[in-house]
Amino acid sequence: MIRELGEIHPRSKIAKLHLELPPLPPSNIATIPRHIRLHMLMALRRFHVPSLEGLRLHESVDLMMRQNYSYIDPSSPNTWSLVSGEPSLLLKRSKSPTFAAAVEGVSGSGKTQAVLRCLETYPQQWIHHSTFVRMTGGHYQMAWLSADVPPSGHSAPLAAALMTNWKRVTGSSRFDKTLEGNWRNGAKMLEEWRQVASAHFLGLLHLDEIQNFFKISTLSRRKRQKSGDAPPELSIVEDQCLKWILDLMNNWQIPLLVSGTPDGIGALTNRLSNTGRFVSSGYHAFKHFTAASDPAFRDIFFAQLIPYQYVANPLPASDGLAQLIIEKTAGVQRLIIALWIAAHRVAFERSKSDELRLDDFLVAADTFLAPVAPAVAALRSNDPNRMRRYEDLTSRDQTFWTQFWGEVASD
């Protein structure tokens, strides 16, 4: 099972695997009609320059999957007893640790893309073994599976999402009957999915949008918060989901990777009884760029983005342009790309010139990106009271993570 995951890559190779730069604008861009250029421009939505944290995340994912498999012995009767859920052998395999990690970042910081790019570097997701211990006719192994926590945060829709994604990857009709039912028993559905996942030795489960497990306080309440007040508690939508997550880690030996916004990750770890176990394989915070002079932005992200100008007369790279982008997007990667595309749309409206101007970014920010301007201003202020109005910006207590990963960060 470990062999089918492919080779272990050094960071230099991981960076190349994660990097995605769309084709550059052709040299004859001036001869291409603007309505065609607009569609060419949309290729920038695939633009991805990996961060150092993304490379660290890849290493955490790889360690979780390979190391967990090293504790699984398909030739052991106990392994198959555990898979089947026999009451006498429900305890996890002797000496096998829990593997779990958390990924945090504000919306648009690139955390989900980073996770998926990690997972998609593996040669196969649904792996066929022509021969397999104790199995006649071979067996299938599921290397990884990713699913979004549904907006409702309830167990039945979560189980349905897991089953649907399983069918999408495998083509199996195993869960069709359950999915066609009334979805009343979420706990039973989760256990049905878990047993199938265990039988196929799922290497890692990724749950995204983890904040959906919790209800946020109302906007009016968040606005009433005064300086120095403790942030309002997030309430659990359904206890069953969190109990199942703990059971998945503690008893069923399926590595778990969760990702979400700061409020969701903070609420999850505050609610779980053993935070240390939950982030035993890593805590990864994906940050937005905070300054135009940040080398990660100016020398890497911005430098890679500048050539993607679909006009006859490109705008040269400058400190002024870099600063303007940070001011209008708070350095959030998704917003940077959105602003870049929007500025081109503004430029394309001019009929007598074919160029990109600094003012185009200002107009784009005030029009296309106007709805996110208050959140951008709050994020740039770094004021907890202002950020608290936007539930996906506010970070919770990170004392444990700061101490636990302090030595790694200093290195």
Secondary structure, DSSP 8 states (H G I E B T S, - for coil): --GGG-----HHHHHHHH-B------TTGGGS-HHHHHHHHGGGGG-B---HHHHHHHHHHHHHHHHHHTT--TTSHHHHHHHHT-GGG-S--TT----EEEEEE-TTSSHHHHHHHHHTTSS-SEEEESSBTTBTT-EEEE--EEEE--TT--HHHHHHHHHHHHHHHH---TTHHHHTS----HHHHHHHHHHHHHHTT---EEEE-GGGGEE---HHHHHH--TT------EES-HHHHHHHHHHHHTS---EEEEE-HHHHHHHHHHSS-HHHHTTT-EEEE-----TT-HIIIIIIHHHHTT---SSB-----HHHHHHHHHHHTT-HHHHHHHHHHHHHHHHT-SS--B--HHHHHHHHHHTTGGGHHHHHHHHHT-HHHHTTSTTT-----HHHHHHTHHHHH-
